[in-house]
C-alpha cells in the first residue's frame, strides 16, 4: 500500500520513540537523561546485561553498540512485534490517533513532485540571497543592520530580498527551465487574472526561508519594506510542501540546541527567534504568525517536555497565551506541560534583548509560571468575589477547565493546586476584612477575633463586663478544639463546613494552622491529613489537641469516623461559637457606648445578643425524651419505663431470684 507524502514523517513526529521502546526495555536511570531524550537500556534484540542500546528520542532513532541494530519507531515495532511494515504503521497510527489514509495509487508520483518542489525552493533561496547583495537590496541591508544582524548572521539565517518587481523571480526560474506548474506549485508565483504571465508572490520584502524538521526549504516569510503595506508579514500560501499549522520556524536547529540542554522557547516572529538564537538561546521557534495548533504543540513536546511560551506583553500576546491553555489541557501527560514567560508590556524578545540584554531574558525564563497559574490568573484577574454566587461561578468555571484534562493524576494535582490558590485568595480577602478586624459597626469599633491578648478587667463600671468577655474567650478556645478534632477524626465532613471553617477566627496560632491544614488536605483522607499535620506542626500538635479533656469526652471522639456524630458536633459547636462571638461584639460595642450616656438601645442590644447565645448554648441539650403520664400525674420517661418492666419480667419473686435461676 502506498501512503501519501508526509504521512510517515508526521507519524514519526507524533510517536515518541522512547515511549514505544520503553514498553520493551528497562531504562538504565544512571546512564539515561530523559530531559535530553538520551535513553539507554539493555538491548531487546540480543541477550546482554550492560546498557548498550541507545535511543535518541529527539532524532527518533535507536542504535545498539553490541549487535548494531538500528532504526526508528516503525522498524522497532516490526522487529519486536514480528509484524509487517504496514501493520507496524497501523499500530503506531492507532496509538497516535492518526487515521490510516486511503490507498493512493499516485503516491509515488506525488513524492517525486515534492522532491522537485524542494529543488525549486532551494533555487529561490539562493536567488533571494543574491538580490540582498544588489543595489536594490541596500535599504533591506540597512534595515537588517539596524536590527543588529551582521554579515555572518545573514549567512547563517539565509536571509534574502525580493525586489519590488512583478516577475523578477519568475523570469529567473524560467531561465533555468523550471516549469510553470512547479513555480506555481511551490507558491512562488500567482497566476494573473489578466492576460499575461504569472507574477511573483513576494515583492519588496525581506525574505526568511522556512525549513522543515529535515532541513528542507518548504516556504518563505516576507517582511514588507514599505511601511504602508497592508500585510507587514506575508507567508507562502499552503502547498504540497507547506502546511502552516504543522510547521515551526527554526525547528531543526532548535531540536539540536534543545538536545544540548537549552530551554525550548516559543516566540511570535522570525526576528524574535533570530534575536534569541544570536543571544545564546538557540532552541527558539515561532509558529509562523498564527495561534499554536495541536500539531505544532505535538512537535514542541517531541523536542522538550516543558516548552516556555514567550509571548509579547501586549493584549494580543496575552490572548494567544490564554487560548493555548484550552488547547493544551486535554493533551497534558505526566511530565509534559507548558510554562509561560510574559514579557513586559509593549516589548517582544528582540526589544527586551536590546534594552536589557540576555540576562533579563534568562531571568524571565527562570520565572516562567506553570500553566495552572495562568489558568487561575485568567479566571480571577480583575474580578471581585464578594458573594457566594461569584465564588460559585469561579468554582464552576475552573471545574469545567480541569475536567478537560484526560490524565486522572494530572487532573487531581490541578484540582489540589487550584484549591490552594483559592484558599490563598479567599483567606487573604477574609483576613483583609478582618474576620476579626473588619469594618466598624455602628456604635463602636469591632474587637479583633484573632487577638491573642486576653481582655483584662479595668477599673470602673466596665470591669465585670470585660471579665465575662475574658471567660467567654476561654470557652470559645475549647469549642474550637472540639471542632478541629471532629474534622481530623472524620475529614469526610469538612467539605460541608468549608465556609464555616474558613470564617472561624481561631484564638491562637496553633488552632489557625490546624484549621488551614484541614481545609487544604481533608479531601485526601484521614491518614494523609494526619501525616500533613505531623509534617507541618510535628506529632505533638495532634497529640496535644486530642489529649485535652474537653476534646477527649466530645461525642466525635467516642465515635471517631462516624459522619453523623461529627456532623452534629461541628454544627452545634459552630453555631455556639457564632452566637457567643455575636454577644462578644455587642459587649465590646456596649462597653464603648457606656463611656457616654447609657440608653435603652444598649440594654436591648445586650439582651437580644444574650438570648441568642443562650439558645445556641442549649441547642444541643434539648430534652428529646418521650414521656407518659402516671396515675399520680408524674411525667415518666417512656424508654426508662420499658426497661424497668423488662427487668421486672426477668425476676421470679416466688423463689426470690431471676426466672430460670
N, C-alpha and C positions, 0 to 999 in steps of 0.2 A: 504493500500500500504506500503510495506517495503522499507525503504530508506537505501542506502549504509552506512556503518560505517563511521563516521566522518562528514557526511553531515550536520546533525543538529548542531553539535558543531561548524562547520565553519559558519553556518548561524547565530548562536548566536554571534559569534565573529565579523561578519561583520555588524550586526544590532546594532545600538545604542539604548539601551532601553530608554534613556531619550528623544530621538527624537521620538520614537514610542509613548511613553506616553504623550509627550508634545503636541501632536495633540488633546488630550482629556482633558487636565487639564491646569490650570493657575498656574505657579510656584510661590511659596512664595519666593520673592527675598531676603527678610531679613533673612530667615532661610536656604536658599539653598546656596551651594558652588559649582558652576559649574566647577571650576578648579579642584576640587577633585572628581567630579562626584557624589556629595552628594546632591540630589534634594528632595524638599518637596513640597507638594501641598494638597489641599482638596481632599479627596478620590473620585474617579469617580464611585465607586460601592455603596456608600451609601451617604445620604444627611448629610452634615456637613459644618461648616464654618471654623473650625480650620484645619491647615495643618498637618494631622496625617498620610498622605500617603507618604511613603519614597521609593525613588528609589536609589539603589546603582549602578550607571552606570558602574563602573569598574567590579563589580562582575556579573552584568547582572540580578539582582533580585530586586523585589519590595515587600513591605510589608506594610499593613495598621494596625496601632496600635488601630484603632477603630473597624473595622469589621473583622480584621485578614485575609483579602485577601492577597494572596502571589503567586508568580510565576515568570516567565520570559517573554520575548517578545512574545513568541508563545502563552502562556496562556493569556496574556493581550489582544492580538488581538482576540483570541477566545471569551473572555468574553465581550469585548466592541463591537465587530462587529457581535456577535452571529453567528459564523461560526464554521465549524468542524476543527479538528486538521489539516488535510491536506490542507484545504482551508486557514487556518492561515499561514501554512508553505509556500503556494504558494504566498500569499500576501507579506510576508516578503522577500521571494526569489526574487520576481519581483522587489521590491524596492532596494535590494542589488545587483541586476544584476547577480543573480545566476540561471542558468537553472535547472529546476527540473529533476533529473536523472530518467532514465527509471526504471521500476519495476524490482527489483532484488529478485527472489524467494529464493536466497541463503543468503539473508541479515542476517538472524538470525544466520546461520552457521558461517558467516564471523565475526559477532560480538562476538561470543563465541571464535573463534580462536584468535581475537585481545586480549581478556581477558587472554587467555593462553600465548600469546606472551609477554604481560606485566609482567606476573608472571615469565617467563623465564628471562626477562631483569632484574628484581629485584634480581633474584638469581645471575646473572652475576655481578651486582653492589656489592653485598656482597663478592663474590669471589675475585674480583679485589681489594677490600679494605683489605681483609685478606692478599693478596700477597704483599701489600705495607709494611706489618709489618715483612715479612720474610727476611732472609739474602739476597736473590736475589733482594729484593727491596731497599737495602741500598743505592745504587747510586741514585735511584729516590728520596729517603728521603733527601739525601744531597742536591740534586738539588732544591727541594722544599724549604728546609731551607734557601738556598742562595737567593731564590726569596722572602723570608720574610714570609713564611707560617708556623705558629706553629701548634701544635697538634690539638688545638681547630678549627683552620681554615680548617685543613684536614678533620676533622669530619663534620664540617658544610657544606663543599662542596662535601663530599663523594668521595674524590679523591682516586684513586686506582692505581694499577700497573699490567700490563700484562707481565708476564715473557717471556723471549726470547725462547719459546719452541713451537713446532708445534701443539701439541694437549693438552696443559695444561687445558684450559677452556673446550674443547670438552670432555675430559675424566671426568672432574668434573661434568659436566651436565649429561653426560650419567650415571654416578654413582648415580644420583638422578632420573633415569628412564625417562629422558626427551627424546622425540622422535627426530629423525634426522630432520624431517620436521620443527619442532618448532625451533631447534637451527639454522638451515639454514634460516628459515623464519624470524628470528629476526636479521639476518645479523651478527651473532656472529661467523660464520664459513663459509668457502667456499669449494665447492666440489673439490676434487683433479682431475687433468687431467690424472693422472696416476692411476693405480690400488692401492687402499688403502683408508683409511678413510679420511674424510674432515679435513682441517687444520684451525686453529684459524685465524680470520681476523686481530686481534691485537696481535702483538708480540714485546716485548722490548719497551713498551710505557707507559708513564704516562696517566692514564685514567680519563676523566672528564665525568660524567654522564650528559646526556641532557634530561631534563624533559619538558613535555608539560604544558599548562596553568592549567591543573588539577593536576599537580604534578606527573604524571606517567612517569616512565623511558621509553623513546622511542628510544634512540640512545646513542652513545658514541662518544667522540672526543679523539683521542690519540696523544700524543706528543712523537716523537721518541727520545730515549735516545742516539742513535747513530748519531753523528753529520754528518756522511757521508750518512745517509739515504736520498733517493731522495725526500721522502714525509715527511717534518718536522711535519706537522699535517695531520691526517687522520680521516675522519668522517665515521660513519657507512654508508653502502650503503642504498639506499632508500628501504623501506619495507612497509608492510601494516600499520605499526605504524608511520613510519618516512618519512616525505616529507620535504627535506631540505629548499625548498623555502617557506614553510608555518610554519617554526619553528624558535624560538629565544631562545638562551641560557639564562637561568635565568629569563624566562618570568613570572613565577608565583610569585617569591619573588619581582621582580621589580614592578609588578602590586600592590602588597600590599604596598611597600615603596612609590610608586607614589601617592597612595591614602592618604598617610600621609603628602603629600606636598613636597616630594623630587622631584627634576627635573629628568625627564626620559632621560638617557644618552645612546647613541648608540655607542659602541666601536667596535673594529675589532675582538678581540680574547678572548679566555677563561680567560687568565691571566689578561688581561685588566679589564674585568668585575669583577673578583675576587679582584684585587687590588683596584678598585674603591669602591666596596662594603665594603671591610675591612677598607677603609679610611673614611667611613661615607656616601658614595654616593650609597645607597642601590638600587636605581632604575636604575640599569645598565643592559643592554642586549647586545648581539652580534648576528650578522646574520650568524654565522657558516661558516665563511671563504668565503662567496660569496657576490656578489653585492646585495644590498637590493632589494627584489622583491615587486611587487604590493601587494601581500598577506601579506608580512611582514609589509609593510607600513600601511595597514589597521589595523593590530594588534597593531602597535605602537600608532596609533591615537585612538584606543579603550582605551589605557592606559593613554595617555596625549595628549593635543591639540597641543603642540609645543615641540616635542622631540628635543633634542640637539644632533646633529650628531658630534661625536668626532672622527675624522679620523686622522690617522697618518700623520705627517708632511712631508712624502716623496711623490714622484711623483705618486705612485700608489694610495696613500690615497687621493690625490687631484683629480685624475682622477675619483675615485669612487664617490667623492662628486659631481663632475660636471655631471656624469651620472645620479645620483639620482635626480638632478634638472629636467631633461627631463621627468623622470618617475613621479615626484610629481606634476608638473604643471597642468596637466589635472584633477587631483584629489583634488585640493585645494577647501576648503569651508571656509565660514566666521568663523574666529576664529581658523582655523585648518591649520597649516603650519609646517615648519621646520626651525630650526636655526642651524648654523654651527660654531663649535669651532675648528679652525685649530691649531693643536699642533705645537710646534717648530720643525723645520726640523730635521729629524733623531730621533725623540722621539715619543713613544707611551704613553698612560696614565700611565702605570706602571713605565716607565722611569721618567716621569715628577713628579710623586709622590715621587719616591726615591730621585730625585735630589732637588726638591723644596718644597715638602710637599703638604698637602691638600689645603692650602691657594692659591697656584698657580693654582690648578685645579678650585677652586671656582672663582678665578679672570677670568679664561678662559671661564667658563660657563657664567658669567655675561657679558662678552664682546662678546658672540656669536652673529654673524651677521645674519640678516634675509635672506631668500633665494633670494630675489630680488637683494640684494647687491652682492651675489656670482654670480648670473646670469650676472650682469653688469661687474663684475671683469673678468669673463670668456671671455666675448666678447671684452673687451678693453685692458686687461693686455698685455703688451709687444708690443702693436701696435701703429702706428703713424697715426693720422687722419689729414694730412696736405693738403687734397684736397677735393673738393666737392664729388668726386666719392667714396673716402674712407668713408666719413661721411655717404653718402647714403647707402653704403654697411653695415655699422654698424646699421643704422636705419632699414634696411630690415631684418637683422638677428634678431634684438630684436623684431621687429614686428611679425615675424614668431613664435618666442617663446611665446610672450604674447598671441597670438591668440589660443594657445593650452589650455589656461585657460577657463574652461567652465562657471564658475560663472561670470556673467557680472559685478557685483560690484567689485569683486577682480581684474578682468581684467582692469577695469577703474583705480583702485588705483595703480596697477602695471604700467600702462601707465603714470600716473602722476609722480610716483617715478622715472621711467626711464627718463622722461622729465627733472626732477630736476637734476638728475645725469648728464645727457647730457649737461644741461646748465652749471653746475659747471665745467665740463671738458673743454668744448669749450670756455667758458668765461675766464677761467683761462689761457688757451693757448693764447687766443686773447690778454689778458692783458699782458701776457709774451712777446708777440710780440710787444706790446705797443699800439696798436690801437691809439696810440699817443706816444709811446715811443719805436718804433721798431728799425730796423737796420738803420744805417746811409745811406743816399743816397749819390751818388757821388756828390761832390761839397760842402758838408757841412752837419752838423748834422741836425736831424729832430726834429721839435718842438713837445712837449708833448701835445696831444689833450686835455687830461683831466686836464691840469694845471689850477688852479683857479686864479692864479696871472695874472692880465691883463698885456698886453705888453705896457709898457710906453715908450714915446719918449725919445730919448737920443740925446746928442749934436752931431752936425756934419751933414754930408750929409745923414745919415740914418734916421733922425728924422721923416721926412714926411712919409716914407715908414712904419715905425713902428706905427705911429699914425693911418694910414689907416688900418693896421692889427688889432689894438685895436677896431676900429669901426666895422670891419668885425666880430670880436668875438661877439659883442653885437647882431648883426644881426643874427648870427648863433644860438644864445641862443633863439631868438624869433622863429626861424624856428623849433627848437627842441620842443618848447612848442606846436606849431600847430600840429606837427606830433604826439606827445603824446596825445593831446586832440582828434585827429581823431581816434586814436586807442582805446581810452577809450569809446568814444561815439559809435563806431562801431567795436567791437572786432572781428567780423567775418572775417575781412580782415587781421588780424595780421599774420595768418599763411603764407599768400602770401609774407609778407615782413619780415619774421623772420631773414633772412640773413642780410638785410639792417639794421634792428633794432639792431641786435647783434653787428654789426660793427659800430654803431653810437656812437662816443665818446662824451658823454654828458659833458657839460662845468661846471656843478655843481653837487653836491651830490644828491640834490632833484630830478633832472631830471634822474640821473642814477638809483636811487632807483625806481622811477616810471616806467622807461623802463624795469627794471628787473621784477617787479611785473606784468607788462603787458605780457611779454614773458612767464611767468610761469603760469598765470591764465586766459589768454584771452579765451582759449577754454572752460572755464566754463560758459561763458555768461556775459552780461553787468552788471547785478546786483551783481552776485558773485564777479566779478572783482572789482567793486566799494567797495564792502564790505571788500575785501582783502586789498585794498589800505587804506581804513579808519582804519582797524585794525593795519596795519603796520606803517602808517605815520600820522594817525589822520585825521579827516574830513576836517580840514582846508587846508590840502595839495591839495586836489582835488578842493576845493572851490577857493583857490588862483590861481590855474592854469586856471580854466575855466573863472574866472572873469577878467583876463588880457585882455586889449582891443584888442591886436593883435590876441588873440585866439577867443574872442567873435565875431569878424567880419569875421572869417575864413569861407569858404564855408561849411566845415564839421559841423559847429555849426548852420548854418542856416537850414541844413537838417540833424539833428542828426539821426544816424542809417541807413542813406542811403549808401548802399555799393558802388555805382558808384561814389558818391561825395567823400566819404572817400578814395577810391582807387586813384582817381585823385589827391586829396590833398596830400596824402602821397607820391605818385610817384613824383610829382613836387617838393615837399619840400626836399625829399631825394636827388634828382638829383641836386638841387641847393646847398645843403649842401656839396655834394661831390665835385662839381666844385669849390665852394668857398674855401673849405679847400685845394683843389689841388693848387689853387692860393696862399693860405697862405703858403703852403710848399715851393713853388717856391720863394715867397718873403723872407721867412726865409733863404733859401739857398742863395738867391741873396745878402742879407744883409751880410752874411758871406763872399761871394765872393768879395763884394765891399771893404773888408778890404785889398784886394790885388789889383792887376791891373785889371781894368774892361776890358771886351772884348765883342765882338758882341754876343757870345753864351749866356751870361747872359741876354742881351737885348731881344734876340729871345725867350728864355725860358719864360721870364716875359710876353712878348706879346702874346705868344700862350696860356699861362695859363689865361691871362685876357680875350682873345677872348672866351675861353671855358666857363669861368664864366659868361660872358655877354650873350652867347647863352642860358645857363641854366636859367639865370635870366629872359630872355624874353620868355622862352619856354611856360610859362603859360599865356602870354599876347599877343599871336599871334592874329592878326585880322582875325577872321573866317567868317566875314560877306560876303554876296554875293552882288555884285554891278551891276547896269545898267548904261549906258552912256546916259545922257540927250542930247537934241538937241544942247545945247551950249557947249557940251564936258565935262560937270561936271560929277563926279562919285557919284551916289546916292545909298544909302543902299536900296536894294530891299524890305526888310521887312518893313522899315520905310515908303517907298513909298506906299506899300499896306495898311498900317494902315491909312495914310493920305487920300487915296482915299475912304476908308471905312467911315471915319469921314465926309468927304465932302458929301458922298451919303446920310448921315442922315440929312443934312441941307436943309430946304425948303427956298430958297432965295426969293421966291415971297412973303412970309409972314414975312420974317425977323426972322424966328425961325426954330426949327427942324421939320422934317416931322411928321405929326400926332400930333403936339404940340398944 
